[in-house]
Amino acid sequence: MTGETSERRRVLLAVCGGIAAYKACEVLRGLQKAGCDVRVTMTQDAGRFVGATTFEALSGAPVATSLYEYPGSAIPHIELAEWADVAVVVPATANVMAKMACGIADDCLTTTLLACACPVLVAPGMNVHMWQNPATQANANTLRERGVSFVGPDTGRLACGDVGEGKLAGVDEIVEAALALLVPHDLEGLRLLVNAGPTHEAIDPVRYIANRSTGKMGYAIAAAATRRGAEVTLVSGPTSLPTPAGVRRVDVESAAQMHDAMLVEFKDADVAICSAAVADYTPATPADHKLKKSREHLDAIELTETADILADLCGCKGKRVVVGFAAETDDLLVHAKEKLERKGADLIVANDVSRPESTFGADTNRVALVGAGGVEQLDTMPLADVANAILDAVLQRLSR
Ligand code: CTP
């Protein structure tokens, strides 16, 4: 979240009285991890499952449980509703959904929701029969028609022992859906191809040549673009990262596999962002059996250059936008400008991997955006913000 979106991070978590209320704690944490400021309102029944003290400690702010007792405000429902950029109801019970659909405001949570003019996300969690009851379905439809967003419910084993639809959506899915409501959908209709992570170049069935890339930057770009409405395909080298919600992921191992996958996927893409740390060299003929330790075997490993994916995409890009990365330890801008020209990219994102804030595996990055028109040096920022800055630069180039 950057620029105009940077201030839109205030999430009102509305916790209702269902067994899945404990999951609201994890949702709160997930939102905070993504840079959001979270405040909580909860029903009296929610307090039977998780105490207000827990939410108070986690959010670092008073929890609104009553319309008449809220530290520092005489009218908490209006203050919270005006404060929030998005409201997330977790878990949404059949009762609260019914009240929302009818405009009933008989406690702090429902009164606050009624006063909310911001986007509202509902994450239902209840028994399968309660969810499938025509009354609940009608209420859900009424809310959808009024612009309320839904995430879940999923199908699975429910707290009551029944199996069916009604299970609260996954924590990551709820967090992603909330974040998507905080940003403009300015990439709607855009097909974005991203590659990320290292490649593994086989020496034999046991050993490979790799690098220190974790894939975090590319995954952050894929997640940010999905939130902003793009259709994203992520071609990923071996990483331990979970697939961001809504992203189509194609797994590859070697530079050659990544090259093939990228060229196939680029046919249906408007933009390609090559953040992967692709091996420049690969063993020419990997052994089909494990090599025994010997100087002879080591000396016999012949390396051959891999195909340059970025350069090949640039060679057939036409009017499409292609972005590359330059991970350097010295003369950052000189190398980045040289790569921009040599590969024919629209933009090179350059970072100094010898610095702690922009090294492999960091949760921040400090990059310079190097284009034909000049260099834009950005501050050290969380990866999600860097991702959005790169996407902003892509959008500018697309509209040119
Ligand atoms: N890249 C690629 N295919 C390769 C190698 C690199 O697409 N076989 C892409 C990377 O994804 C990145 C950019 O090219 O976007 C990095 O440029 P590159 O010149 O390969 O960087 P280095 O490997 O660091 O090379 P050098 O040692 O020349 O700086």
Residues whose N, C-alpha, C, O or C-beta is under 5 A from the ligand:
A	BS01	CTP	C274 S275 A276 A277 V278 A279 D280 T306 A307 D308 I309 L310 G324 F325 A326 A327
